[in-house]
């Protein structure tokens, strides 16, 4: 049985085409959480010690995408429209257990990176340094 995940108290609007890493970092900051703490709510994951959202992307499986959607307080369809790397073609395999999983590697998964112009800084969001 999956544990119920509730929306964080402070919502955050999506920026069209934003990287998932940038969005998660902004959502955590908006709610006064460390990124690692928010990711603990998303699922199990592996990350480089210090990940810079300018250079790589956060990837999730289907279950973690559902949790991120719930935490953001937005429907999955809206999440997928706003965060390209949460689309079906970029999801991590679900694995045997069906557990929510995320990966934040240094190298891009499948060669996919959101262009620098799609990160938060050019849109007036100072949380993420974007080139």
C-alpha positions, 0 to 999 in steps of 0.5 A, spaced: 500 500 500 502 506 498 503 512 503 498 518 502 502 524 500 499 531 501 500 537 498 505 542 501 502 548 504 505 553 499 504 552 492 509 554 486 507 556 479 510 552 474 515 556 469 513 553 462 519 548 460 523 549 466 527 543 468 524 538 474 531 539 478 530 547 478 522 546 480 524 541 485 529 546 488 524 552 488 519 548 491 523 546 497 525 553 498 518 556 497 516 551 503 523 552 507 525 545 506 532 542 504 532 539 497 534 533 500 528 533 505 523 534 499 526 528 495 525 524 501 518 525 500 518 524 493 521 517 493 528 513 494 533 516 490 541 517 488 544 524 487 551 526 486 553 530 493 552 537 490 547 537 484 547 544 480 540 544 476 544 548 471 548 542 468 543 536 469 536 534 470 532 530 475 529 524 473 523 520 476 519 514 475 511 513 474 510 513 482 515 518 484 512 523 478 505 522 482 508 523 489 511 530 486 505 532 483 501 531 489 506 535 493 506 540 488 498 540 489 497 539 481 495 534 476 500 529 473 498 532 466 499 539 468 506 537 471 508 533 465 506 539 460 510 544 465 516 539 466 518 536 460 523 531 463 517 528 467 514 525 460 513 518 459 519 518 454 524 520 460 521 516 466 525 511 469 523 504 469 518 502 475 522 496 477 520 490 480 517 493 487 513 499 484 517 504 489 517 511 487 524 512 485 528 518 483 535 519 480 539 526 480 546 524 476 551 528 473 550 526 466 544 527 463 539 521 462 538 519 454 542 526 453 536 530 455 537 537 458 533 543 458 536 549 455 539 554 460 533 559 458 528 554 461 531 555 468 528 560 473 533 565 473 531 569 466 524 569 469 525 573 475 526 567 480 533 568 484 533 561 487 537 557 482 543 560 479 542 559 471 549 561 467 
